[in-house]
Amino acid sequence: MFDKATLKLKVDPLILSALEEDITSEDVSTNSVMPTEKMGEVDLICKEDGVLCGIQVFERVFTLLDEKTEVTFFSEDGKAIKKGELIAKVRGDIRVLLSGERTALNYLQRMSGIATYTRGVAELLKGSKTTLLDTRKTTPNNRIFEKYSVRIGGGCNHRYNLSDGVLLKDNHIGAAGSVKKAVEMAKEYAPFVRKIEVEVENLDMVKEAVEAGADIIMLDNMTHSEIREAMSYIAGRTEVEVSGNVTKENIAVLTDLGVDYISSGALTHSSPILDLSLKNLHEI
């Protein structure tokens, strides 16, 4: 759950921007059929099995439009929900319920979809020593929601943004001239409290990263046998992350390698939404 400071400083402006995108001047459809305030209630219904995520954001959409709106939830973030289940009731000005419906559902469906997909991937790593991580492959201006959803689904967050940690990727290495030089420059520039992670693509780069004193080595798009060879060479001298086209369909083959982390962009960029709907709107 977002704390009050994060909600006001980081979340509210994004929700307001989404509402402004959907309502540039007025909600013509709603104002046509509901010219004056009338109290109403609508049901939030689950239309397929999954993991619920984003109820605080869903509620915030409506309360930013009208603070008197009341949302009563019958489940909570992280809970498994079933097709046909009543998740919540939203009560308030019917005009607010109608105008906020799509934005609220867009957030809740997207966040629940990510949590659902992440839960499925995390289950495949159960019993192993490997931690599941997300990436920065997120929807612009939605990272705070998507990374939260990964945590609710049972994954962990990699660095939040470029200010969060040192990760020297192929183009950083190209800019510096070599793995060794890139690590040396990072050690000189970055605060000593920052770990230095290096992305490598072959065993020669692995050896260079270890010798340069990298804290974490990311094995990117390497085969199963290449990863095993790299792990044998590293022999616990650094932490190891595996990345590159990792999905729910292929992650299971990596569990026997003993790597510390597996990162997957698919958690955020390829999760389908979870189908949810607001139904049975009526006057009260």
C-alpha positions as CSV (number, residue, x, y, z in Angstrom):
1,M,0.0,0.0,0.0
2,F,1.2,3.5,-0.8
3,D,1.9,5.7,2.3
4,K,0.1,9.1,2.5
5,A,3.2,11.1,1.4
6,T,3.8,8.9,-1.7
7,L,0.1,9.0,-2.5
8,K,-0.1,12.8,-2.5
9,L,3.3,13.5,-4.0
10,K,3.8,10.7,-6.6
11,V,0.5,9.0,-7.2
12,D,-2.2,11.7,-7.2
13,P,-0.6,13.8,-10.0
14,L,-0.4,10.7,-12.2
15,I,-4.1,9.8,-11.6
16,L,-5.1,13.4,-12.2
17,S,-3.2,13.5,-15.4
18,A,-5.0,10.3,-16.5
19,L,-8.4,11.8,-15.6
20,E,-7.5,15.0,-17.5
21,E,-6.6,12.8,-20.5
22,D,-10.1,11.3,-20.4
23,I,-12.0,14.5,-19.6
24,T,-10.6,17.4,-21.5
25,S,-13.6,19.7,-20.8
26,E,-16.6,17.7,-19.7
27,D,-18.0,14.2,-19.8
28,V,-20.6,14.8,-22.5
29,S,-22.2,11.3,-22.3
30,T,-22.7,11.5,-18.5
31,N,-23.9,15.1,-18.5
32,S,-26.5,14.2,-21.2
33,V,-28.2,11.6,-19.1
34,M,-27.4,12.9,-15.6
35,P,-27.7,16.7,-15.5
36,T,-27.9,16.9,-11.7
37,E,-26.4,15.1,-8.7
38,K,-28.0,11.8,-7.8
39,M,-26.6,9.2,-5.4
40,G,-25.9,5.7,-6.8
41,E,-24.1,2.5,-6.3
42,V,-22.2,0.1,-8.7
43,D,-20.6,-3.3,-8.2
44,L,-17.0,-4.2,-9.1
45,I,-17.1,-7.7,-10.5
46,C,-14.2,-10.1,-11.3
47,K,-14.6,-11.7,-14.8
48,E,-11.7,-14.1,-14.6
49,D,-9.5,-15.7,-12.0
50,G,-6.4,-13.8,-10.9
51,V,-4.6,-11.8,-8.3
52,L,-6.1,-8.5,-7.1
53,C,-3.9,-5.4,-7.1
54,G,-4.4,-1.7,-7.1
55,I,-7.5,-1.2,-4.9
56,Q,-6.0,2.0,-3.4
57,V,-5.5,3.5,-6.8
58,F,-8.9,2.4,-8.0
59,E,-10.5,4.1,-5.0
60,R,-8.4,7.2,-5.4
61,V,-9.7,7.9,-8.9
62,F,-13.2,8.4,-7.5
63,T,-12.2,10.3,-4.4
64,L,-10.1,12.7,-6.4
65,L,-13.2,13.5,-8.4
66,D,-15.4,13.7,-5.3
67,E,-14.0,13.1,-1.8
68,K,-17.4,12.0,-0.6
69,T,-17.3,8.8,-2.8
70,E,-17.2,5.6,-0.7
71,V,-15.7,2.4,-1.8
72,T,-16.3,-0.8,0.2
73,F,-13.9,-3.6,-0.7
74,F,-14.5,-7.3,0.0
75,S,-10.9,-8.4,-0.9
76,E,-7.4,-6.9,-0.8
77,D,-4.3,-6.6,-2.8
78,G,-2.5,-9.9,-3.2
79,K,-5.6,-12.0,-2.7
80,A,-6.6,-14.6,-5.3
81,I,-10.0,-13.7,-6.8
82,K,-12.4,-15.8,-8.8
83,K,-14.5,-15.2,-11.9
84,G,-17.9,-13.8,-10.8
85,E,-16.7,-12.6,-7.4
86,L,-17.9,-9.3,-6.0
87,I,-14.8,-7.3,-5.3
88,A,-16.2,-4.0,-4.2
89,K,-19.2,-1.6,-4.1
90,V,-18.7,2.0,-5.1
91,R,-21.2,4.6,-3.8
92,G,-21.5,8.3,-4.6
93,D,-22.7,10.8,-7.1
94,I,-23.7,8.9,-10.2
95,R,-21.9,11.4,-12.4
96,V,-18.6,10.7,-10.6
97,L,-19.1,6.9,-10.9
98,L,-19.7,7.2,-14.6
99,S,-16.8,9.7,-15.3
100,G,-14.3,7.8,-13.2
101,E,-15.2,4.3,-14.3
102,R,-12.8,3.8,-17.2
103,T,-9.7,5.4,-15.6
104,A,-10.3,3.4,-12.3
105,L,-10.7,0.1,-14.2
106,N,-7.7,0.8,-16.5
107,Y,-5.4,1.1,-13.4
108,L,-7.0,-1.9,-11.6
109,Q,-7.0,-4.2,-14.6
110,R,-3.4,-3.4,-15.5
111,M,-2.1,-3.7,-12.0
112,S,-4.0,-6.9,-11.3
113,G,-2.8,-8.4,-14.6
114,I,0.9,-7.7,-13.7
115,A,0.4,-9.2,-10.2
116,T,-1.4,-12.2,-11.7
117,Y,1.4,-12.9,-14.3
118,T,4.1,-12.3,-11.7
119,R,2.5,-14.7,-9.2
120,G,2.6,-17.4,-12.0
121,V,6.3,-16.8,-12.7
122,A,7.2,-16.6,-9.0
123,E,5.5,-20.0,-8.4
124,L,8.0,-21.6,-10.9
125,L,10.9,-20.4,-8.8
126,K,9.6,-21.8,-5.5
127,G,12.1,-24.0,-3.7
128,S,15.1,-22.4,-5.5
129,K,17.5,-19.8,-4.1
130,T,16.7,-17.4,-7.0
131,T,14.9,-14.1,-6.5
132,L,12.6,-12.9,-9.3
133,L,13.2,-9.3,-10.4
134,D,11.5,-6.8,-12.7
135,T,13.2,-4.3,-15.0
136,R,12.8,-0.7,-16.2
137,K,10.8,-1.9,-19.2
138,T,7.7,-0.2,-17.9
139,T,4.9,2.0,-19.3
140,P,6.1,5.7,-19.2
141,N,4.6,7.4,-16.2
142,N,3.2,4.2,-14.8
143,R,6.4,2.7,-13.3
144,I,5.3,3.3,-9.7
145,F,2.1,1.3,-10.3
146,E,3.7,-1.5,-12.3
147,K,6.6,-2.1,-9.9
148,Y,4.2,-2.1,-7.0
149,S,2.2,-4.7,-8.8
150,V,5.3,-6.9,-9.2
151,R,5.8,-6.9,-5.5
152,I,2.2,-7.8,-4.8
153,G,2.5,-10.7,-7.2
154,G,5.5,-12.1,-5.3
155,G,8.4,-10.6,-7.3
156,C,11.0,-8.0,-6.2
157,N,12.0,-4.7,-7.7
158,H,15.3,-4.2,-9.5
159,R,16.5,-0.5,-9.4
160,Y,13.6,1.9,-9.7
161,N,15.3,4.3,-12.0
162,L,18.7,5.5,-13.3
163,S,19.5,7.3,-10.0
164,D,19.0,4.1,-8.1
165,G,22.1,2.1,-8.9
166,V,25.0,1.5,-11.2
167,L,24.2,-0.9,-14.1
168,L,26.8,-0.9,-16.8
169,K,25.2,-2.3,-20.0
170,D,26.7,-3.0,-23.4
171,N,26.5,0.6,-24.6
172,H,28.1,1.9,-21.3
173,I,30.9,-0.6,-21.8
174,G,31.2,0.6,-25.5
175,A,31.4,4.2,-24.4
176,A,34.1,3.5,-21.8
177,G,36.1,1.2,-24.1
178,S,36.1,-2.1,-22.0
179,V,34.5,-3.8,-19.1
180,K,37.6,-3.1,-17.0
181,K,37.6,0.6,-17.8
182,A,33.8,0.9,-17.2
183,V,34.1,-0.6,-13.8
184,E,37.1,1.5,-12.9
185,M,35.3,4.7,-13.9
186,A,32.2,3.7,-12.0
187,K,34.2,3.0,-8.8
188,E,35.8,6.4,-9.1
189,Y,32.5,8.3,-9.7
190,A,29.7,6.4,-7.8
191,P,29.4,6.7,-4.0
192,F,31.0,3.8,-2.2
193,V,27.6,2.6,-1.0
194,R,26.5,1.8,-4.5
195,K,27.0,-1.7,-5.8
196,I,28.3,-2.0,-9.4
197,E,26.5,-4.4,-11.7
198,V,27.9,-5.2,-15.1
199,E,26.0,-6.8,-18.1
200,V,28.1,-9.4,-19.9
201,E,27.4,-11.5,-23.0
202,N,30.2,-14.1,-23.0
203,L,32.8,-15.8,-20.8
204,D,35.6,-13.4,-21.7
205,M,33.5,-10.5,-20.4
206,V,32.6,-12.5,-17.3
207,K,36.3,-13.0,-16.5
208,E,37.0,-9.3,-17.1
209,A,34.1,-8.2,-14.8
210,V,35.3,-10.5,-12.0
211,E,38.8,-9.3,-12.3
212,A,37.7,-5.6,-12.3
213,G,35.8,-6.1,-9.1
214,A,32.2,-5.9,-10.1
215,D,29.7,-6.6,-7.3
216,I,27.0,-8.2,-9.5
217,I,27.4,-9.8,-12.9
218,M,24.3,-9.9,-15.2
219,L,24.5,-12.8,-17.7
220,D,22.5,-11.5,-20.6
221,N,21.0,-13.7,-23.3
222,M,23.4,-16.6,-22.6
223,T,22.6,-20.2,-23.1
224,H,22.0,-22.7,-20.3
225,S,25.4,-24.2,-20.8
226,E,27.1,-20.8,-21.0
227,I,25.5,-19.7,-17.8
228,R,26.6,-22.9,-16.1
229,E,30.2,-22.4,-17.3
230,A,30.0,-18.7,-16.1
231,M,28.7,-19.8,-12.7
232,S,31.6,-22.3,-12.3
233,Y,34.1,-19.5,-13.1
234,I,32.6,-16.9,-10.8
235,A,32.4,-19.4,-8.0
236,G,30.6,-17.1,-5.6
237,R,33.0,-14.2,-6.0
238,T,30.1,-11.9,-7.2
239,E,26.3,-12.1,-7.1
240,V,24.8,-13.3,-10.4
241,E,21.8,-12.1,-12.3
242,V,20.4,-13.8,-15.4
243,S,18.4,-11.7,-17.9
244,G,17.3,-11.7,-21.5
245,N,13.9,-12.8,-22.9
246,V,12.9,-14.5,-19.7
247,T,9.2,-15.4,-19.7
248,K,6.8,-17.7,-17.8
249,E,7.3,-20.2,-20.6
250,N,11.1,-20.6,-20.3
251,I,12.0,-19.6,-16.7
252,A,11.8,-23.1,-15.3
253,V,14.9,-24.3,-17.2
254,L,17.0,-21.7,-15.3
255,T,16.1,-22.9,-11.7
256,D,18.8,-25.5,-11.5
257,L,21.7,-23.1,-12.1
258,G,21.8,-21.5,-8.6
259,V,21.9,-17.9,-9.8
260,D,21.0,-15.2,-7.3
261,Y,18.5,-13.3,-9.4
262,I,16.5,-13.7,-12.6
263,S,15.1,-10.5,-14.1
264,S,12.2,-10.4,-16.5
265,G,10.9,-7.4,-18.5
266,A,7.9,-9.6,-19.4
267,L,6.5,-9.0,-15.9
268,T,5.6,-5.5,-16.8
269,H,5.7,-5.2,-20.6
270,S,3.8,-8.4,-21.5
271,S,1.3,-9.1,-18.8
272,P,-2.3,-9.2,-20.1
273,I,-4.8,-7.3,-18.1
274,L,-7.1,-9.0,-15.6
275,D,-10.7,-8.6,-16.8
276,L,-12.8,-6.6,-14.2
277,S,-15.9,-4.7,-14.7
278,L,-18.3,-2.2,-13.0
279,K,-21.8,-3.5,-13.3
280,N,-25.3,-3.0,-11.9
281,L,-25.3,0.8,-11.5
282,H,-28.4,2.0,-9.8
283,E,-29.8,5.0,-8.0
284,I,-30.1,4.8,-4.2
